[in-house]
């Protein structure tokens, strides 16, 4: 059982008919507004492929920030253990923030996998 779907598999799986089912209930290019009503189409020149890339960029940036946060907490803990100038309160706060970030990241991953599996179950 695969726990983390590859990003390329996710984007290729969402291209085509599944992407139109995910993008909204209206015509292509429309977005869903408040209470399910279609909002007017924007003319900013963005299409489904560029919005998909920005989503992947956002996920990549979030994972990079989480990695930086965890590595910083690890370095802070190592510095404290080696007798460096790190304060115990600062170390504990950084470790707790990294722990919360990891729990949030895991929850987001689980929701993304669940949504991906729901899209894959859609019968055409």
N, CA, C and O of each residue as an XYZ file, in Angstrom:
496
protein
N       0.847     -1.178      0.000
C       0.000      0.000      0.000
C       0.889      1.237      0.000
O       1.796      1.351      0.825
N       0.639      2.143     -0.902
C       1.423      3.360     -1.019
C       0.832      4.411     -0.091
O      -0.365      4.693     -0.156
N       1.651      4.986      0.763
C       1.168      5.987      1.705
C       1.183      7.382      1.119
O       0.330      8.203      1.453
N       2.139      7.661      0.253
C       2.239      8.985     -0.339
C       2.204      8.824     -1.846
O       3.051      8.147     -2.429
N       1.207      9.459     -2.483
C       1.096      9.388     -3.937
C       2.132     10.301     -4.563
O       2.346     11.412     -4.079
N       2.777      9.857     -5.624
C       3.738     10.740     -6.286
C       3.021     11.932     -6.887
O       1.909     11.809     -7.400
N       3.667     13.088     -6.820
C       3.058     14.320     -7.295
C       2.783     14.246     -8.787
O       1.753     14.746     -9.239
N       3.673     13.637     -9.569
C       3.450     13.542    -11.002
C       2.255     12.660    -11.296
O       1.508     12.942    -12.232
N       2.052     11.610    -10.534
C       0.887     10.755    -10.722
C      -0.394     11.487    -10.403
O      -1.416     11.258    -11.048
N      -0.355     12.357     -9.426
C      -1.533     13.121     -9.053
C      -1.913     14.085    -10.149
O      -3.093     14.205    -10.480
N      -0.946     14.777    -10.720
C      -1.266     15.747    -11.766
C      -1.704     15.056    -13.037
O      -2.600     15.545    -13.724
N      -1.095     13.927    -13.369
C      -1.521     13.230    -14.578
C      -2.888     12.596    -14.378
O      -3.665     12.493    -15.327
N      -3.191     12.173    -13.168
C      -4.490     11.579    -12.907
C      -5.583     12.627    -12.933
O      -6.721     12.315    -13.284
N      -5.270     13.856    -12.573
C      -6.265     14.914    -12.568
C      -6.414     15.591    -13.918
O      -7.298     16.433    -14.079
N      -5.589     15.257    -14.882
C      -5.753     15.851    -16.197
C      -6.873     15.116    -16.915
O      -7.095     13.928    -16.682
N      -7.557     15.807    -17.762
C      -8.623     15.190    -18.534
C      -9.963     15.316    -17.858
O     -10.272     16.349    -17.265
N     -10.773     14.254    -17.946
C     -12.142     14.318    -17.466
C     -12.226     14.454    -15.953
O     -13.150     15.092    -15.449
N     -11.295     13.875    -15.224
C     -11.328     13.994    -13.766
C     -11.056     15.419    -13.335
O     -11.608     15.875    -12.334
N     -10.214     16.135    -14.073
C      -9.915     17.521    -13.727
C     -11.137     18.394    -13.912
O     -11.358     19.318    -13.129
N     -11.947     18.120    -14.944
C     -13.141     18.930    -15.134
C     -14.165     18.651    -14.044
O     -14.929     19.540    -13.668
N     -14.188     17.420    -13.532
C     -15.101     17.116    -12.436
C     -14.667     17.785    -11.156
O     -15.503     18.156    -10.332
N     -13.348     17.946    -10.975
C     -12.834     18.558     -9.759
C     -12.919     20.074     -9.829
O     -13.130     20.727     -8.807
N     -12.757     20.652    -11.037
C     -12.642     22.094    -11.148
C     -13.931     22.819    -10.825
O     -13.881     24.000    -10.481
N     -15.061     22.188    -10.916
C     -16.299     22.853    -10.556
C     -17.458     22.280    -11.324
O     -17.277     21.474    -12.237
N     -18.660     22.700    -10.951
C     -19.848     22.162    -11.568
C     -20.231     22.917    -12.823
O     -21.028     22.412    -13.614
N     -19.704     24.086    -13.033
C     -20.066     24.900    -14.187
C     -19.227     24.562    -15.393
O     -18.546     23.538    -15.451
N     -19.303     25.455    -16.346
C     -18.524     25.287    -17.564
C     -17.048     25.470    -17.258
O     -16.701     26.062    -16.236
N     -16.164     24.968    -18.132
C     -14.729     25.169    -17.892
C     -14.395     26.646    -17.801
O     -14.877     27.446    -18.603
N     -13.591     27.005    -16.849
C     -13.189     28.397    -16.660
C     -14.016     29.130    -15.633
O     -13.669     30.250    -15.260
N     -15.112     28.533    -15.157
C     -15.906     29.189    -14.129
C     -15.483     28.681    -12.778
O     -15.044     27.539    -12.640
N     -15.613     29.519    -11.794
C     -15.299     29.114    -10.434
C     -16.568     29.139     -9.614
O     -17.532     29.819     -9.966
N     -16.568     28.410     -8.540
C     -17.738     28.347     -7.677
C     -17.665     29.483     -6.668
O     -16.659     29.636     -5.975
N     -18.720     30.276     -6.582
C     -18.782     31.396     -5.657
C     -19.451     30.977     -4.367
O     -19.487     29.795     -4.026
N     -19.978     31.952     -3.653
C     -20.639     31.685     -2.388
C     -21.910     30.887     -2.625
O     -22.598     31.121     -3.619
N     -22.232     29.977     -1.766
C     -23.420     29.143     -1.752
C     -23.591     28.375     -3.067
O     -24.717     28.138     -3.505
N     -22.480     27.989     -3.692
C     -22.540     27.130     -4.859
C     -22.910     27.803     -6.160
O     -23.079     27.114     -7.166
N     -23.045     29.125     -6.189
C     -23.376     29.800     -7.439
C     -22.113     30.060     -8.228
O     -21.078     30.397     -7.652
N     -22.184     29.906     -9.558
C     -20.981     30.162    -10.344
C     -20.595     31.632    -10.297
O     -21.435     32.513    -10.477
N     -19.333     31.882    -10.057
C     -18.818     33.248    -10.062
C     -18.435     33.600    -11.490
O     -18.179     32.704    -12.295
N     -18.390     34.876    -11.818
C     -17.989     35.241    -13.174
C     -16.573     34.779    -13.455
O     -15.709     34.797    -12.578
N     -16.351     34.363    -14.693
C     -15.032     33.879    -15.085
C     -14.038     35.024    -15.066
O     -14.348     36.138    -15.488
N     -12.842     34.741    -14.573
C     -11.810     35.765    -14.527
C     -11.093     35.819    -15.858
O     -11.015     34.815    -16.567
N     -10.576     36.967    -16.197
C      -9.860     37.130    -17.460
C      -8.383     37.348    -17.216
O      -7.715     38.029    -17.995
N      -7.871     36.779    -16.147
C      -6.460     36.968    -15.823
C      -5.560     36.092    -16.670
O      -4.337     36.208    -16.588
N      -6.139     35.212    -17.488
C      -5.333     34.379    -18.355
C      -4.873     33.094    -17.703
O      -4.030     32.397    -18.268
N      -5.389     32.754    -16.541
C      -4.997     31.500    -15.905
C      -5.896     30.401    -16.417
O      -7.099     30.607    -16.583
N      -5.341     29.259    -16.665
C      -6.120     28.105    -17.059
C      -5.904     26.988    -16.054
O      -5.230     27.174    -15.041
N      -6.477     25.835    -16.337
C      -6.404     24.732    -15.379
C      -4.967     24.271    -15.147
O      -4.613     23.900    -14.028
N      -4.142     24.290    -16.180
C      -2.778     23.794    -16.005
C      -1.944     24.736    -15.150
O      -1.127     24.275    -14.354
N      -2.131     26.051    -15.297
C      -1.338     26.965    -14.475
C      -1.816     26.972    -13.035
O      -1.013     27.140    -12.118
N      -3.137     26.789    -12.822
C      -3.611     26.723    -11.436
C      -3.131     25.435    -10.780
O      -2.876     25.415     -9.576
N      -3.004     24.356    -11.556
C      -2.467     23.110    -11.007
C      -1.011     23.264    -10.617
O      -0.581     22.730     -9.595
N      -0.248     23.991    -11.421
C       1.150     24.214    -11.094
C       1.286     25.072     -9.849
O       2.174     24.826     -9.033
N       0.433     26.068     -9.681
C       0.534     26.906     -8.497
C       0.154     26.115     -7.244
O       0.701     26.365     -6.170
N      -0.778     25.165     -7.368
C      -1.129     24.325     -6.237
C       0.058     23.452     -5.848
O       0.381     23.310     -4.669
N       0.698     22.875     -6.851
C       1.871     22.044     -6.569
C       3.005     22.880     -6.009
O       3.740     22.423     -5.134
N       3.154     24.110     -6.505
C       4.169     25.002     -5.962
C       3.879     25.328     -4.500
O       4.789     25.366     -3.672
N       2.607     25.564     -4.191
C       2.232     25.885     -2.811
C       2.511     24.705     -1.884
O       3.006     24.890     -0.773
N       2.196     23.499     -2.337
C       2.468     22.308     -1.527
C       3.974     22.132     -1.341
O       4.440     21.823     -0.244
N       4.728     22.330     -2.418
C       6.186     22.220     -2.332
C       6.789     23.241     -1.390
O       7.690     22.923     -0.615
N       6.288     24.485     -1.454
C       6.781     25.531     -0.552
C       6.452     25.198      0.904
O       7.278     25.400      1.795
N       5.242     24.689      1.139
C       4.851     24.339      2.505
C       5.725     23.207      3.046
O       6.132     23.234      4.207
N       6.011     22.218      2.205
C       6.883     21.125      2.644
C       8.307     21.610      2.891
O       8.974     21.135      3.810
N       8.772     22.547      2.082
C      10.100     23.117      2.295
C      10.185     23.879      3.607
O      11.178     23.778      4.327
N       9.132     24.648      3.919
C       9.108     25.385      5.188
C       9.049     24.427      6.370
O       9.699     24.649      7.391
N       8.265     23.356      6.227
C       8.177     22.364      7.305
C       9.525     21.689      7.514
O       9.941     21.464      8.651
N      10.206     21.367      6.424
C      11.525     20.754      6.526
C      12.514     21.693      7.214
O      13.296     21.260      8.061
N      12.482     22.971      6.855
C      13.359     23.964      7.482
C      13.060     24.082      8.973
O      13.975     24.189      9.790
N      11.776     24.063      9.323
C      11.380     24.183     10.729
C      11.853     22.971     11.534
O      12.358     23.122     12.647
N      11.693     21.786     10.981
C      12.117     20.573     11.690
C      13.636     20.531     11.823
O      14.162     20.172     12.876
N      14.339     20.898     10.753
C      15.807     20.917     10.815
C      16.312     21.958     11.812
O      17.299     21.716     12.506
N      15.649     23.109     11.893
C      16.025     24.137     12.862
C      15.819     23.669     14.292
O      16.651     23.922     15.163
N      14.701     22.983     14.531
C      14.435     22.458     15.870
C      15.455     21.380     16.239
O      15.898     21.297     17.384
N      15.817     20.563     15.261
C      16.812     19.517     15.506
C      18.178     20.124     15.822
O      18.876     19.668     16.727
N      18.549     21.153     15.067
C      19.833     21.818     15.307
C      19.837     22.513     16.667
O      20.846     22.502     17.372
N      18.719     23.109     17.028
C      18.606     23.771     18.327
C      18.739     22.756     19.462
O      19.401     23.020     20.466
N      18.117     21.611     19.299
C      18.200     20.568     20.320
C      19.626     20.030     20.419
O      20.120     19.793     21.521
N      20.287     19.836     19.288
C      21.674     19.347     19.294
C      22.598     20.365     19.940
O      23.525     19.999     20.662
N      22.346     21.652     19.681
C      23.160     22.707     20.284
C      22.988     22.726     21.804
O      23.959     22.891     22.542
N      21.763     22.558     22.258
C      21.509     22.534     23.699
C      22.165     21.315     24.346
O      22.756     21.413     25.421
N      22.053     20.164     23.673
C      22.636     18.933     24.224
C      24.162     19.011     24.279
O      24.786     18.394     25.143
N      24.763     19.768     23.356
C      26.217     19.894     23.329
C      26.712     20.970     24.283
O      27.917     21.203     24.377
N      25.803     21.627     24.990
C      26.200     22.655     25.943
C      26.357     24.025     25.320
O      27.051     24.883     25.864
N      25.714     24.237     24.176
C      25.790     25.524     23.487
C      24.990     26.585     24.215
O      24.564     26.395     25.354
N      24.797     27.690     23.546
C      24.126     28.830     24.165
C      22.609     28.784     24.025
O      21.935     29.761     24.351
N      22.053     27.660     23.543
C      20.605     27.556     23.366
C      19.905     27.506     24.718
O      20.364     26.841     25.646
N      18.781     28.225     24.814
C      17.970     28.265     26.028
C      16.965     27.111     25.983
O      16.429     26.796     24.920
N      16.707     26.479     27.137
C      15.800     25.329     27.173
C      14.385     25.715     26.739
O      13.690     24.922     26.104
N      13.963     26.922     27.079
C      12.613     27.365     26.703
C      12.500     27.517     25.190
O      11.500     27.117     24.595
N      13.513     28.087     24.578
C      13.519     28.261     23.129
C      13.550     26.913     22.426
O      12.856     26.716     21.428
N      14.345     25.989     22.937
C      14.440     24.655     22.352
C      13.094     23.947     22.427
O      12.646     23.349     21.449
N      12.452     24.014     23.588
C      11.159     23.350     23.745
C      10.092     23.969     22.856
O       9.269     23.249     22.292
N      10.091     25.296     22.720
C       9.129     25.950     21.842
C       9.345     25.543     20.387
O       8.379     25.272     19.674
N      10.591     25.498     19.942
C      10.878     25.099     18.571
C      10.483     23.642     18.325
O       9.948     23.316     17.265
N      10.738     22.775     19.288
C      10.350     21.372     19.148
C       8.833     21.212     19.100
O       8.313     20.402     18.332
N       8.130     21.980     19.917
C       6.666     21.903     19.915
C       6.093     22.439     18.608
O       5.147     21.863     18.071
N       6.650     23.537     18.085
C       6.187     24.072     16.810
C       6.443     23.083     15.675
O       5.605     22.923     14.788
N       7.587     22.426     15.702
C       7.890     21.425     14.684
C       6.937     20.234     14.794
O       6.506     19.688     13.779
N       6.615     19.840     16.006
C       5.679     18.738     16.207
C       4.294     19.080     15.677
O       3.660     18.255     15.018
N       3.821     20.284     15.958
C       2.510     20.714     15.459
C       2.530     20.801     13.933
O       1.561     20.423     13.273
N       3.630     21.297     13.379
C       3.752     21.368     11.923
C       3.714     19.996     11.279
O       3.069     19.815     10.246
N       4.396     19.030     11.872
C       4.379     17.668     11.339
C       2.993     17.043     11.425
O       2.556     16.378     10.486
N       2.301     17.249     12.535
C       0.950     16.712     12.679
C       0.012     17.333     11.647
O      -0.829     16.645     11.068
N       0.162     18.630     11.421
C      -0.660     19.301     10.416
C      -0.333     18.785      9.023
O      -1.236     18.549      8.221
N       0.938     18.611      8.732
C       1.343     18.088      7.431
C       0.800     16.688      7.178
O       0.373     16.373      6.067
N       0.816     15.862      8.194
C       0.279     14.508      8.061
C      -1.227     14.541      7.841
O      -1.755     13.765      7.045
N      -1.922     15.436      8.542
C      -3.373     15.556      8.361
C      -3.708     16.031      6.945
O      -4.656     15.541      6.332
N      -2.930     16.985      6.429
C      -3.163     17.475      5.068
C      -2.881     16.363      4.066
O      -3.641     16.181      3.115
N      -1.799     15.619      4.268
C      -1.486     14.497      3.378
C      -2.616     13.480      3.361
O      -2.999     12.988      2.300
N      -3.155     13.161      4.546
C      -4.245     12.194      4.622
C      -5.479     12.693      3.878
O      -6.133     11.917      3.182
N      -5.805     13.970      4.015
C      -6.965     14.534      3.314
C      -6.750     14.551      1.806
O      -7.678     14.281      1.044
N      -5.525     14.868      1.369
C      -5.233     14.854     -0.069
C      -5.353     13.438     -0.638
O      -5.905     13.250     -1.722
N      -4.846     12.459      0.079
C      -4.959     11.076     -0.377
C      -6.416     10.624     -0.430
O      -6.824      9.921     -1.354
N      -7.187     11.029      0.562
C      -8.602     10.675      0.584
C      -9.335     11.308     -0.596
O     -10.163     10.656     -1.233
N      -9.036     12.570     -0.892
C      -9.656     13.241     -2.029
C      -9.222     12.591     -3.340
O     -10.042     12.409     -4.240
N      -7.957     12.244     -3.455
C      -7.447     11.578     -4.654
C      -8.150     10.246     -4.867
O      -8.540      9.920     -5.988
N      -8.314      9.479     -3.798
C      -8.983      8.182     -3.909
C     -10.448      8.358     -4.274
O     -10.993      7.544     -5.020
N     -11.102      9.402     -3.765
C     -12.491      9.673     -4.135
C     -12.607     10.007     -5.618
O     -13.541      9.564     -6.287
N     -11.659     10.786     -6.131
C     -11.677     11.130     -7.558
C     -11.448      9.880     -8.394
O     -12.070      9.717     -9.444
N     -10.572      9.004     -7.948
C     -10.298      7.784     -8.702
C     -11.492      6.829     -8.704
O     -11.626      6.012     -9.615
N     -12.354      6.924     -7.701
C     -13.545      6.064     -7.639
C     -14.682      6.571     -8.498
O     -15.669      5.858     -8.682
N     -14.581      7.784     -9.032
C     -15.649      8.341     -9.868
C     -15.757      7.500    -11.133
O     -14.770      7.285    -11.835
N     -16.967      7.028    -11.414
C     -17.167      6.252    -12.618
C     -17.548      7.173    -13.756
O     -18.363      8.083    -13.605
N     -16.944      6.917    -14.887
C     -17.191      7.774    -16.052
C     -18.252      7.163    -16.919
O     -18.607      7.729    -17.952
